[in-house]
Amino acid sequence: MGGQNGPDQLQRKVLGQLLDSYEKSRTFQGENQVRQSFSVQIGKLFPRYQDDAEYDYFCRVNEAIEELDAASLVSVEYEKNRVLKRVVLNTEKLDICYAYLGRTPRRQEQEALCCLWEKLSEKLSVERTGERPGQGGKVDDEPFRPLQRYIVAQYLRIEKNRNVEYYSHDLEEYRALLTAAEAVLRNREEIFIRNFSMQVFHDSKRMERLAGKLSSLLYQYGEFQEKEAVLEECGIVHTPTYVMLKGNVKLTLGSQTMDMSLLKGDIALSTESLKGLRDIAVLGERVVTVENLTSFHDYPAGEDCVVYLGGFHNQVKRNFLLYLYERNREKEYRHFGDIDAGGFYILEHLKRKTGIRFRSIYMDIETLQMYREDRKPLTGNDRKRLAQLKQELEGGRRQGVDEEDYRDVIDYMLEHNCKLEQEAISLRVHI
């Protein structure tokens, strides 16, 4: 039956479809009170089969299905002229069907997955330590929360006999995915992705193969703002991170002190350079983080200490901001970004991840009015995200959370159908 190495492609497709139908049924779940049958219509499964010009293909399909019938794995129904109409699964031979396809039965697969999740959950529960650096208030003390949420959701999916997300019937590959997720969430230092992969898998390219599915999983169940930047935010990078800053600030690197207020431009400190940072003193009254690079360069620092954020910050930039705050707690902390949903989400992400009470600057109604000619209309997704953000702000207010309230800006944007990129704002007009 089939080829020398098992079923041919046609037989595999027929049996696979039949077993899929069975595994999704109430019979499989033990809930059906009557006997169910599971069948496929050959004409729908193989459209070429009904083409009169495909006689050779017609014969191949018939031969493949008749072999399954002869082995009592299925029964067949014919139309006239030996045209196959329907193939019905023999549920008395399920074990043989699974073995013939080399396929693990769904129940056995589910049990293996549950066992894997149970062991991982126990490990995460023991290892949950959290980091509270004390530089800016409370920081997320449950680093494995995204993975724990994912596991809970998958238990519920199995209870409903639904497919497990991010699992493609390869248990070892799936185990590697969960191992990678755990390692990424535990990571607290910037590291190149290939070095990280060597540490976790002893294979420099394994992480890159898992990166797409891994980022999607963590984005779906975590609190990351951009799926493409999940690994970077966790410190897994392809190139080093640089912290760029300028303005009224004095840095001590090793035994050398640099007064940035005496420089006209900015400096960029690599991850390696930041390891030598011994002190940072803000000489003015205000620290300002800037979302976009062009706006950072255009920002006339004056008395401010200005730090380039680059969108959603990663671990290196977060640690730098916490270090800066620890030594300059009395200063005012502001954030300047796009006046759109993304800009406000970046601000919220910054506050939540650092615990520092950043407040917005130049992200108000007056700025929107001043640069009326440069405004752009909102997209449908913009409106959805702004409405969601407004709801979150209202929830925080009801709970007595002391946060900046910019619902009036959101209302203005929704009413006037507008948003504004920060590059359009000339700070030399404001400062």
N, C-alpha and C positions, 0 to 999 in steps of 0.2 A: 504494500500500500504506500502511495506517495513515492518520493525519491529514496535514494539509498540513505539519506540523512534525515528522513522524516517527511512530513507533509510538504507538498509543493505549495506554491504561492496561492493557487486557487483554493485548495483545501484549507489552508491556513486562514484565508479570509472568511470562508463560510463558517468554519468551526468557531473562529474568533467572534464573529458577529452573533452566532447562536449563544455562546457562553456569556457574552456581554449582556444579551437580553435576559438570560437566566439570572445573572448576578444582580441585575437592577430590579428584579421582580419581587412581588410580595411572597412568592413561593420561597425564594432564597431567604427572606427574612422570617419565614415561618408564620406569616400572617394570613396566608390564603386558605380559605375553607374548601375551595374546589380545585380540581386538578387543572393546572395550566399547561399549555403547550407553547413551545418556542420555535418560531419558524422564520425563514427568510424567503423572499421571492427572488428567484434567480434573475429574472429580467431587470429588476430594480438594482440588484447588487452588481450585476455585470451588464451594463447597457449594450455592449458590443454583442452580447449573446443573441440579441433580437435582430441583429443586422444580417440580412440574407447574404450579403457579400463576405461575411466573416465565417464561412463554413468550417475552416480549420479550427478557429477559436471555439465554435459551437461544439465541435467534437472533443476538444480538450476539456471543456467544462463538463460535458457529460461524463467523460471518462473519470475525471477527478471526483465528481459527486457519486458516481456509481461505485467507486472504490470505498467511499465512506459508507455507502448503503450496504455494501457487501460485508463490511466489518461491523454492521449493526450499530454504528455510531449515530446514524441518522436514518430517517425514512424519507422517501421522495414521492412526490405527486407529479404526474405527467399530464400534459395536454396531448393533443393528437400529434402524430409523427415524432414521437419520442422527445418532444420539447418539454424540458423541465419547467414546472410551474412553481413548486414550493418544496423546500427542504425543511424537515422537522427534526429537532434535536431529540435523541433518545436519552432521557434523563436517568435511565437505569445504568448508563455507561459513562456517567460524568467523570469518574476517576480516570477512565481510559482516555477520554477526550483531553483532559488536562495533561496527562502524561504524554499523549501523542504530540501535543503542541509544545511540550516543555514549559507549560504555563503553571504558575503557582495558583492554586485555588484562592478565591477572594477571601474566604474566611480565614484561611491560614495566613494570608498576607496581612489581613487586619490584625490578627493576633500578634504577628511579628512586629508590626508597627506600634501597637499598644505597649508591648514589652520594651521597645526601644525608647518610647516617650516616658515610660515609668522610670527607667534607669536614669534618663537625662534629667527628668524633673527632680529626682532625689539629689542628683549631683548639683544642680543649680540651686536648690534650696540650701544645701550645705555651704556652697561657695558664695552665696549672696552676701557680699560685704559692703559694697557701696563706697564711694569716695566722698568725703566731706572736707574739702580742703580748707574751709574756714575763711577763704578770701572774699567771698561774696555772698554768703548766706547758703541756704540749702540747695544742694545740687542733687540730681537724680540719684537716689540711694538704692535703686534696684536696677542695676545695669542689664540684667537678663530679662527684663519685663517683656520686650518684644517676642522673645522666644517662648516665654511662658504663655503669653496670650495666644501665640500660634498653636501651641500644643493643646490648650483648652479647646480652641476652635476645631481642631482636627478630631478630637474625641467626639465632639458633637456631630461632626460630619459622618463619622463612622456609625454613630447611633442611628442616624437617618439613612445609612447605607449610601452616602454620597462619596464621590472620589476625594481622596486626600490631596490637598493643594501642594503643588511643587514636588509631587511624587509621580514618577513615570515608570513604575513597576521594576525598578532596579534598586534593590534594598541597599546594596553597597554604595551606590552613587548617592542615594538619599542619606545614608549615614554620614557620608563625607560632607554633604550640604549642611546637616545639623552641626557637625563638628566645626565646620568653617564659621557658621553663625555664632556658635558659642565663643570661639576664639576671637572673632571680630568684636563682639560685645565686651569681652574681657580686656581687650587691648587698651592701653593707656599711653602708649608712646608712638610717635610717628615712625613708620617703617615702610620700606619699599615693598610693593605687593609680591615681588618674586622672593625676597628674603622672608617675608611672612609665610609664604607658601612652603618654603623649605622648612621653616620651623614647625609648621603644623602637619605637613604631609610628606616631608622629605622629597618633594617634587616641586621644582621652581615654577611650573606652569599650571599646576592643578587649580590654584585660586582663580586664575584668569578664566579657566573653563567654567568655573562655578559662579563667576562674578555676576552675570546677568540674572540668573535665578535667585542668587543670594540677595542681591540688592532689591529685587522685587519683593521677596519675603519680608525683609527687614523694613522696607518702606511701608508695606501694607499693614504690618502689625506693630511698627514702632512709631516714633514721633519725629521722623525725619521729614524735611520739607521738600527735598528734591531727590527723586529716585536715583538719578545719575550721580549724585554726590554722597550717597550713603557711606560707601567705603572710605572716601576721603574724610568725611566728618568723623569717622571712627579711627582715623589716623593711618589708614592703609592707602598709600599713595604711589603714583608712578614717578613723580618728580618731587623734590623737596619743597616744603612750604616756606614762604618768606613772609615775615611780618614787616610791613612798611609803615613808617611813622615819620612825623615831622612836627615842628612847632616848639612850643615853650616847655621843653622837658630836658632833663639831664639824666644820662644813662651811665652806669658803671659796668663795664665789661672787663672781667678779670681785674687787673690793677689799673686800668685806664678809665678815666671819666670823660664823657663827651657831652658838651653843652649844645644841644640841638638848636637853641635859640640864636646861636651865633652863625648857623648855617642858613643859606637861602633855600636849599632844597630838602629832599627827604633821604632817608636811608632804608635799606632793606636788610633785615636780619634773618639769616637762614636758621633752620632747626638746630644745626650744630652751633652756630654763633649764640643762640639763645641759651645754650647750656652754660655759657660763661657769664650770663647776666647776674650781677651781684646786687644791683640796686637800680631803682628808677624813681625819679622825683619830678612830679609835675610842678612847674614853677608858677603857672597861672592858676585859674580857678576852675577850668573846665577841660574835660576829656570828651572828644567827639569822634565817634566811629563813622566811617563813610562807606556806603554800600558799593559804589562803582569806582573804577580806577580813574577814569577821566575826571570825575568830580573830586576825587582825592587830590589829583595834581592841580586842579583849578582852585581848590580851597585855600584862601589866604589865611594861613594859620593864625597870625597875630599872637594873641596871648593864649590860644588854645593848644592843647596837645592833640594831634590828629592821627588816627590810626585807620589804615585801610582794611576794611572787613572782607571785601570780595564776596558779597552775597552771604550765604549761610556759612558761618564760621566752622572751622574744624577744631580738633583737639588742641593743636599747637596754638592757634590764635586764642582759643578759650583759656588755655593755661596762661598765656601772656597777659590777657585781660585780668584774670584773677590775681596774678602776681602784681600787676600794676595797681589794682584796687586795694590789695592788702597793705600796700605802702602809701596809698593816697586816698584813704577812705572818706576824707572830708570834702573831696572835690565833687563837682557836679558832673554827671555822666549823661551825655546826649548821643542820639543816633540820627544821622542824616541819610535818607534813602529815597527811592522812588515813591511818589505819592500814588500808589496803586496797591492792590491786594497783596502782591508779592512783597512790596516794601514794608508793609505793616506786619506781615507774617515773619519777615526777617527780624524785625524789631522784637516781636513777641518771643521768637526763638532765642534771640540774644538774651533777653531777660530771664527766660525760663532755664536756659542751660548754664548761665553764669550765676544767677541769683542776684546780680547787680541791678539796681533800679534805674535802668536807662530810661530816658524820656526822649521823645522825638524833638527835632528841631528843623525848621523850614519844611514841615510836612503838614501844613495847616490850610484852612480855607483862604486866608489872605494870600498865600503863595499861589494857590490855584487861580485866584482872581487876578493877581499881578501878571501871570504868564498865560492868560486866556488864549492867546493866539497859538501857543505851543501845545495846547492840550490835545489829547487823543480820545476817541470814543471808547467806551467800555465794550468788551466782548461778553458773550453769554457766560463764559467761565469766570470773568471778572466779577460780574454781578453775583454769581453763586458764591464765590469765595468771600466777597465783601459782606454779603448777608450772613454767612456762617461766622465770620469774624465778629460782626456786630452782636450776634447771639452769644458768642463766647464772652464778649466784654460785659454784656448784660448779666450773664450768669455769674461772672466774677464780682460784679457790683452787688448782686443780691447776697452773695456769700461774704460780703464785707472785705473783699480783697483790695488792698491799697494799690491800685494800678492806674496808670494814665488812661483817661477816658477820651478817645478820639472818635466817638460815635457821631459827633456833629460833622466831622470831616467826611466820614463814610456816607452819611445822609446827603451831604452836599454833592458828593461824587455820583451817587445813585440818581439824585434828582436832576443834576445837570449833565449826566452821561459823560463824565470826563475822568481822565487820569493824566498824570504828568511824570515824565522821566526826569530824574534829578539833573541830568546833563543840560536840560533846558534852563536851569536856574543859575543865574549869575550872582554868586555870593558877594561879588564886589559891590553890588547894589545894596546888599543887606548889611555888610560889615563896614 
